[in-house]
Amino acid sequence: MKTKNKDKEFDAVKMMREIRNKITSETKDMSYEEFKRYINTKLKKSGKKSVKR
């Protein structure tokens, strides 16, 4: 099914790609432990629970 609405105010796919690209560029050279700290820091700032692994 195709839609013809080209006047979207919010494009979720575009936003997700931008977020994913930002995270990828910020974490590309990190070790697993560094990546866990990065994620836990982001989660803590948002008020979410941290990763235990």
N, C-alpha and C positions, 0 to 999 in steps of 0.2 A: 504494500500500500504506500503510495506517495502522497505527501502533503504539499500544498502550494503556499502555505503561510511562510513568507520570507521576512516578515516584520517581527521576528521574535525579540522580546525584551530580554530574555534570559536563555542562554544556550548552555545546557548542562554538559554536553559532550565537550564543547570547547573549554569550559571551565575545568573539567576533569583532566583534560590533556595538558592544560597549562600548569595545574597543580602537580601532576605526575612528572612533567618535564622539569619543574623547579626542584622537586625532591630528588630526582635522578641526578641533576647537575650538582646539588649540594652534597650528595652522598656517594658519588661515583668512586672515589678513592678510599672509602672508609673500610676498615675491617668490620667483622661481624660485631665485635664488642663496641666499637665506636658507633656503629649503626644502631645498636640497641640503646645506647645512651642518647643518641639523637632522637630516636622515637620516643623514649621515655620523657625527655625534656619537652618535646612537643605535646605529649599527652598531659603532662603535669600542668603546662600552661593553659590547656583547654579544660582542665578539671576531670579528665578521664583517668581510669586506672592504668598503671604501668604494666609493661610486659615483664613476666617473671623468668622466662627461659634463659 
